Amino acid sequence: MLLMWKLLTISILLSSFLYGVDNQTKKIALIISNSNYKSFSPLNIPSVNSSLLLQSLVKRNYKVIDMKDISNSFLSQKIDQIVKEVANETTLFIYFSGYMLNKKGENFLIAYNSNIIDLNDVSEEAISLSKILKKFKKSKNIFIILNAYGVKSVKQDNSNKLAPLYYKNVHVISSSEFGKVMNSDYQKSENFTQSIIKDLDSNVSLESLFERRTNKGDILVRKYIQENFAQNKDINIEIIKRIELEKMYMWYAYIVDITSYTSNHLSVKKREVYFSDGRMVIKNLLNPETGRPYCETIFTLPQEYYIKRNLLYGHVEAKHKVVIFSDPMCPTCRKLVPPALKYMKKYPNKYALYYYHLPVVSVHPASVILAKANLVARKQGFENIALNLYTLDISPLEKDENIILTVFNKRFGTKITPKDIHTKEIENMYKEDIALEKALKIRFTPTFYIDGKIDYSKELYKTLK
């Protein structure tokens, strides 16, 4: 009797979530939102997101099944029921928001009541996404949106990296990049879902929407690069990151590492930025609000730019990190940089100031020699030279190393020779700095970064608390 009541309860629950599905159903959507986890940290996912998503799908004539905080057994029973009741040529839409794990290249959806200690528990405590897809193998098209979070407590192999999905007629969009560590940022999650809802509310077909959001832009960018390297077909293209642009609907920035090989089999590597909306590729794109190139703002300054040898003033653990790229022969730099250096030098606990020489070689060849001389001087223990370079009385067009070093040595009491600035160590340090600057696509001097973001005003440091 008790068993009969349990079966009846399950039957009622299953039917209560399904809106009008019968054997004629051609479009069905599963919205699965798990947030109140028992064994993991609860996810702060706004419930309004799934509600708005449901409304958008209903407008597209989908029969929507909305499920929140469900167990594996419930989801399995639900799917089995749907498979029996829907037509073979159904278009299936799946949205999952919650924790996921990767076990040997297979993605698992984590139920709200799962108790997972390590990857050995995954097969029993979670449900395989590929098994769900196999049950719907007769579907005409399957569209999947994964708002996936990594499980921090499980760190085995690639468990927190989203595994790629390769299935015929399966289209996938994810808040995390495939092969990369899964998202843990709530704001990023909400922005992702809101952008999806915005897309669904448009008149764009799902095929076009998914195509533009997934690999179409990647393919176009690769093709564009290959065509522009027509004289050198031996190249390797690696898309490092794809960034959705603010204020530019469906446009993405692609940060790409391009390695080409010379006839002597030497590799030449450079980092470039391309922009694509899935239909075209361009090299330069302006922000419609600021009028500035997007490539200046898409980067958050990586940790690799906070190099100890480039720390000019302040403590490594200071409240704010400031990075300045400058040319001491540049008139604008001479006006803006010395006051900034003097100001921040006074507050070592507030500012960690990192300084990079960025010679504009074409018009200030003298800056190259001065940059290398400064590297030598700092290595020899001379401090505060960078600030005083801006008042050196020397022609920016001067190329004679002896003339430049004579002025430098007289001013700073050093004894640096042309041989000193051309040692392998100094040349490598200079090349490393220039390579970092080129990776940022810096086009103007001076350039200020405050806490990882570019500062166009070059005066933001004065307002920081």
C-alpha positions in Angstrom: 0.0 0.0 0.0 2.8 2.4 1.0 4.6 1.6 -2.3 1.5 2.3 -4.3 1.1 5.8 -2.6 4.8 6.5 -3.4 4.3 5.6 -7.0 1.2 7.7 -7.2 3.0 10.7 -5.6 5.8 10.5 -8.1 3.3 10.3 -11.0 1.6 13.4 -9.8 4.9 15.3 -9.4 6.1 14.3 -12.8 2.9 15.5 -14.5 2.8 18.8 -12.5 5.9 20.1 -14.2 5.0 19.3 -17.8 3.0 21.8 -19.6 0.8 20.2 -22.3 3.3 17.6 -23.7 1.7 14.9 -25.9 2.9 12.7 -28.8 2.6 15.6 -31.2 5.1 17.8 -29.3 7.8 19.2 -31.5 9.6 21.6 -29.2 10.3 20.9 -25.6 12.5 22.7 -23.1 14.0 21.5 -19.8 15.0 24.2 -17.3 17.0 22.7 -14.5 18.2 25.1 -11.7 20.0 23.6 -8.7 21.1 26.0 -6.1 20.3 24.8 -2.5 22.9 22.2 -2.4 23.2 20.0 0.7 26.9 19.0 0.6 28.3 22.0 -1.3 28.0 25.8 -0.9 24.6 27.0 -2.0 24.6 29.0 -5.2 23.3 32.5 -5.2 21.4 32.2 -8.4 18.5 34.7 -8.9 15.3 32.7 -9.3 14.0 35.4 -11.6 16.5 34.2 -14.3 14.8 30.8 -14.7 11.3 32.5 -14.7 12.4 34.9 -17.5 14.0 32.1 -19.4 10.7 30.1 -19.2 8.7 33.1 -20.5 11.1 33.5 -23.4 10.9 29.9 -24.4 7.1 29.8 -24.1 7.0 32.8 -26.6 9.0 30.5 -29.0 6.3 27.9 -28.6 8.3 25.5 -26.4 6.6 23.2 -24.0 8.6 24.1 -20.9 9.4 21.8 -17.9 10.8 23.9 -15.1 12.7 22.0 -12.3 14.4 23.4 -9.3 16.7 21.5 -6.8 16.0 18.1 -8.1 17.6 14.7 -7.3 19.2 12.3 -9.8 16.4 9.8 -9.6 13.7 12.4 -10.2 15.5 13.8 -13.3 16.1 10.3 -14.7 12.4 9.4 -14.2 11.4 12.7 -15.8 13.5 12.3 -18.8 12.3 8.7 -19.3 8.8 9.9 -19.2 9.4 12.7 -21.8 11.3 10.3 -24.1 8.2 8.0 -24.2 5.7 10.9 -24.8 7.4 13.2 -27.3 7.7 12.8 -31.0 10.9 11.5 -32.6 11.6 14.7 -34.5 11.4 16.9 -31.4 13.7 20.0 -31.0 15.0 19.8 -27.4 16.3 22.8 -25.4 18.2 22.1 -22.1 19.2 24.8 -19.7 21.2 23.7 -16.6 22.4 25.9 -13.8 24.4 24.4 -11.0 27.5 22.4 -10.1 29.1 20.2 -12.7 32.1 17.8 -12.7 34.2 16.4 -15.4 35.2 12.7 -15.1 37.4 11.3 -17.8 36.1 13.8 -20.3 32.5 13.3 -19.5 30.3 16.1 -18.0 28.1 15.3 -15.0 25.2 17.4 -13.7 25.3 17.5 -9.9 22.0 17.0 -8.1 21.2 19.3 -5.2 21.3 16.4 -2.7 24.5 14.7 -4.1 27.2 13.7 -1.6 30.4 13.7 -3.6 33.8 13.3 -1.8 35.9 12.5 -4.9 35.5 11.5 -8.5 34.8 7.9 -7.5 31.3 9.0 -6.2 30.4 10.9 -9.4 28.8 8.0 -11.4 26.4 7.2 -8.5 25.7 10.7 -7.2 25.4 12.7 -10.5 23.9 12.2 -13.9 25.8 12.1 -17.1 24.9 14.7 -19.7 26.0 12.4 -22.5 23.5 9.8 -21.2 20.7 12.3 -21.3 21.7 13.2 -24.9 21.7 9.6 -26.0 18.2 9.1 -24.8 17.2 11.9 -27.1 19.3 10.7 -30.1 16.2 10.9 -32.4 15.7 14.5 -31.7 16.0 16.8 -34.7 18.1 19.4 -32.9 19.3 19.8 -29.3 20.2 23.2 -27.9 22.1 23.2 -24.6 22.9 26.1 -22.3 25.2 25.3 -19.4 25.6 27.8 -16.5 28.2 25.5 -14.9 30.0 25.9 -11.6 33.1 24.0 -10.6 33.2 22.0 -7.3 36.1 23.5 -5.4 36.3 20.6 -2.9 36.9 18.1 -5.7 40.3 18.7 -7.4 41.3 15.6 -9.3 42.7 15.6 -12.8 40.5 17.9 -14.9 37.4 17.6 -12.7 36.6 21.3 -12.8 37.3 21.8 -16.5 34.3 21.7 -18.7 34.7 18.8 -21.3 33.9 19.6 -24.9 30.7 18.0 -26.3 30.9 16.5 -29.8 27.5 15.2 -30.9 25.6 15.5 -34.2 22.9 18.2 -34.1 23.9 19.2 -30.6 24.5 23.0 -30.2 26.1 24.1 -26.9 26.6 27.5 -25.2 28.4 27.7 -21.8 29.2 30.4 -19.3 32.6 28.7 -19.0 35.0 28.0 -21.9 35.4 24.3 -22.8 38.7 22.9 -21.5 38.9 25.7 -19.0 38.2 25.8 -15.3 34.4 26.3 -14.7 32.9 29.5 -13.5 32.7 30.6 -9.9 31.7 34.2 -10.4 28.0 34.9 -9.6 27.9 38.2 -11.4 29.4 36.6 -14.5 26.7 33.9 -14.2 23.9 36.4 -14.0 25.3 38.4 -16.9 25.5 35.3 -19.0 21.9 34.2 -18.3 20.6 37.7 -18.9 22.4 37.9 -22.2 20.9 34.5 -23.2 17.4 35.8 -22.3 18.0 38.9 -24.4 19.0 36.7 -27.4 15.9 34.5 -27.0 13.7 37.5 -26.9 15.0 38.6 -30.3 13.8 37.3 -33.6 17.0 35.4 -34.3 16.6 31.7 -34.9 18.2 29.4 -32.3 20.5 28.0 -35.0 21.8 31.4 -35.8 22.0 32.4 -32.2 24.0 29.4 -31.1 26.2 29.5 -34.2 27.2 33.1 -33.6 27.8 32.4 -29.9 29.9 29.3 -30.3 32.4 28.2 -32.9 31.4 30.3 -36.0 33.5 33.3 -34.8 36.4 31.0 -33.9 36.3 29.5 -37.4 36.1 32.9 -39.1 39.0 34.3 -37.0 41.2 31.3 -37.8 40.4 31.6 -41.5 41.1 35.3 -41.5 44.5 34.8 -39.9 45.4 32.0 -42.3 44.5 34.1 -45.3 46.6 37.0 -44.0 49.6 34.7 -43.5 49.3 33.4 -47.0 53.1 33.7 -47.6 53.7 31.6 -44.5 51.4 28.6 -44.3 53.3 27.0 -41.5 51.6 28.7 -38.6 49.9 27.6 -35.4 46.8 29.5 -34.2 45.7 29.3 -30.5 42.6 31.2 -29.4 43.5 32.1 -25.8 40.3 33.8 -24.8 37.0 34.9 -26.2 35.4 38.0 -24.5 31.9 39.3 -25.0 32.0 43.0 -25.6 29.8 45.4 -23.7 27.6 47.8 -25.7 28.2 45.7 -28.9 25.5 43.0 -29.2 26.9 39.6 -30.2 30.4 40.9 -30.8 33.4 39.1 -29.3 37.0 39.9 -28.9 39.4 37.0 -29.6 42.8 37.0 -28.0 45.0 34.9 -30.2 48.5 33.6 -30.0 50.0 33.1 -33.5 53.2 31.1 -33.9 54.9 31.2 -37.3 58.0 29.4 -38.4 60.9 30.7 -40.5 62.7 28.8 -43.2 65.4 28.1 -40.6 62.6 26.5 -38.4 62.8 29.3 -35.9 59.5 30.1 -34.2 58.1 33.7 -34.0 55.2 34.1 -31.6 53.0 37.1 -31.2 49.7 37.9 -29.5 46.9 39.6 -31.5 43.3 40.7 -30.9 40.6 40.2 -33.5 36.9 41.0 -33.3 34.0 39.0 -34.8 30.2 38.8 -34.6 30.1 35.4 -36.3 29.6 37.0 -39.7 32.7 39.1 -40.2 36.2 39.6 -38.7 37.9 42.9 -38.2 41.2 44.0 -36.6 40.1 47.3 -35.0 36.8 48.1 -33.3 35.8 51.3 -31.4 33.8 51.4 -28.3 30.7 53.4 -29.3 30.5 55.2 -25.9 34.2 56.2 -25.5 35.3 56.3 -29.1 38.4 54.4 -27.9 39.7 51.1 -29.4 38.2 48.1 -27.6 41.6 46.4 -27.6 42.7 48.9 -24.9 40.1 47.8 -22.5 39.5 44.1 -22.9 42.5 43.2 -20.9 42.7 43.0 -17.2 46.3 43.3 -16.5 47.7 39.8 -15.7 49.8 39.1 -12.7 52.9 38.6 -14.9 53.1 42.4 -15.3 53.8 42.9 -11.6 57.5 42.0 -11.9 59.7 42.7 -8.9 62.5 44.3 -11.0 59.9 46.7 -12.4 58.6 47.7 -8.9 59.8 51.3 -8.7 58.1 52.5 -5.5 56.0 51.1 -2.7 55.4 47.7 -1.2 54.3 44.6 -3.1 51.3 44.2 -0.7 50.2 47.9 -1.1 46.5 48.6 -1.4 46.7 49.6 -5.1 48.8 48.4 -8.0 49.8 50.9 -10.6 51.6 50.2 -13.8 53.0 52.9 -16.0 54.3 52.5 -19.5 56.3 55.6 -20.6 58.9 57.1 -22.8 61.1 59.7 -21.0 61.6 61.6 -24.3 57.9 61.9 -25.0 56.6 65.4 -24.4 53.3 64.2 -22.9 55.1 61.8 -20.7 57.4 64.5 -19.4 54.4 66.5 -18.4 52.3 63.7 -16.8 54.6 61.0 -15.5 57.0 62.9 -13.1 54.1 64.3 -11.0 52.6 60.9 -10.8 55.9 59.3 -9.7 56.6 61.9 -7.1 53.0 61.7 -5.7 52.9 57.9 -5.4 56.4 57.7 -4.0 55.2 59.4 -0.8 52.7 56.6 -0.1 54.5 53.2 -0.2 51.6 51.4 1.7 49.0 52.8 -0.7 50.7 52.3 -4.1 52.8 49.6 -5.5 54.1 51.4 -8.6 55.5 49.3 -11.5 57.4 51.2 -14.2 58.0 50.1 -17.8 60.1 51.9 -20.4 58.1 52.1 -23.7 60.4 53.8 -26.2 58.7 55.3 -29.3 61.7 54.1 -31.4 60.7 55.8 -34.6 60.8 59.3 -33.2 62.8 58.8 -29.9 65.7 56.4 -30.7 67.6 57.8 -27.7 65.0 56.3 -25.4 66.1 52.7 -26.2 69.6 53.4 -24.9 68.2 55.2 -21.9 65.9 52.3 -21.1 68.8 49.8 -21.2 71.1 52.1 -19.2 68.4 52.4 -16.5 68.2 48.6 -16.3 71.9 48.4 -15.8 71.9 51.2 -13.2 69.1 49.6 -11.2 71.0 46.2 -11.3 74.0 48.0 -9.9 71.9 49.5 -7.0 71.2 53.0 -8.3 67.6 54.1 -7.4 65.4 57.0 -8.4 66.9 57.2 -11.9 63.6 56.7 -13.8 62.1 59.9 -12.3 65.1 62.0 -13.3 65.3 60.7 -16.8 62.5 63.1 -17.7 64.7 66.1 -17.2 67.8 64.9 -19.1 69.0 67.4 -21.6 69.5 65.2 -24.7 68.0 65.1 -28.2 65.3 62.4 -28.6 66.7 61.8 -32.1 70.2 61.0 -30.8 71.5 57.5 -31.7 75.1 57.7 -30.7 75.4 55.4 -27.6 78.6 57.1 -26.4 77.0 60.6 -26.4 73.9 59.4 -24.6 75.8 57.4 -22.0 78.1 60.3 -21.3 75.2 62.5 -20.4 73.6 59.7 -18.4 76.8 58.9 -16.4 77.5 62.6 -15.7 73.9 63.1 -14.4 73.7 60.0 -12.2 77.3 59.2 -11.2 77.3 55.9 -13.0 80.1 54.4 -15.3 78.0 52.5 -17.8 79.6 51.6 -21.1 78.0 50.5 -24.4 79.2 47.0 -23.6 77.2 47.0 -20.4 73.9 47.8 -22.1 74.4 45.0 -24.6 75.0 42.1 -22.3 72.8 39.1 -22.9 71.0 39.6 -19.5 70.2 43.3 -20.2 69.1 42.6 -23.8 66.8 39.8 -22.6 65.3 42.0 -19.8 64.6 44.8 -22.3 63.1 42.3 -24.8 60.9 40.8 -22.1 59.5 44.2 -21.2 58.8 45.1 -24.8 57.1 41.8 -25.4 54.8 42.4 -22.4 53.9 45.8 -23.7 53.2 44.5 -27.3 50.9 41.9 -25.8 48.7 44.7 -24.4 48.6 46.5 -27.8 49.6 49.8 -26.2 49.5 52.5 -28.8 50.0 55.7 -26.8 52.5 57.0 -24.2 52.1 57.3 -21.4 49.7 54.5 -20.5 48.5 54.0 -16.9 46.9 50.9 -15.5 45.3 51.2 -12.1 44.4 47.9 -10.3 44.5 46.1 -13.6 42.3 48.5 -15.6 43.5 51.2 -18.1 43.1 54.8 -16.8 42.6 57.2 -19.7 42.6 60.2 -17.4 46.0 59.4 -16.1 45.0 61.1 -12.9 42.9 58.4 -11.2 45.7 57.7 -8.7 45.0 61.0 -7.0 41.5 60.0 -6.1 42.2 56.5 -4.7 41.6 55.9 -1.0 
